[in-house]
Amino acid sequence: MLPNDILSLFSREARGQLIEHEKNRGPLEEIGVRLLEPLECIVRDGFFELNYIVDDTQFHMILDQLFQSSRYRFTRELQEYFVTLSGGIG
């Protein structure tokens, strides 16, 4: 099950879908977040997209929460298009 600090990054609708798909497909290994694109979830045997599009407001809220409003500290991660969270998501 996804930790609450990960789930809290997303809207109620996205959280519900993440929880439901994790129950059906197994533990999530990665969650891909792209502006104006569906959330992409990677599991052991492949990936799937949620029926949830990340809008501009949601995207910036996620970034602010992840980086605690200090994006400059994560320059390398942003350039490589990923952020690794301590403890991961599993």
BELURQUI-V131945 format. One record per backbone hydrogen bond with DSSP energy under -1.0 kcal/mol. CO is the residue of the C=O (numbers start at 1). NH is the residue of the N-H. Records with the same first field share a line. If there is no record, write none. Layout:
CO: NH  NH
//
This chain:
3: 7
4: 8
6: 9
7: 10
11: 15
12: 16
13: 17
14: 18
15: 19
16: 20
17: 21
18: 22
19: 23
20: 24
21: 25
22: 26
30: 42
32: 40
34: 37
37: 54
39: 50
40: 32
41: 48
42: 29  30
43: 46
46: 43
48: 41
50: 52
52: 39
54: 36
55: 59
56: 60
57: 61
58: 62
59: 63
60: 64
61: 65
62: 66
63: 67
64: 69
67: 70
70: 73
71: 74
72: 75
74: 78
75: 79
76: 80
77: 82
85: 88
//
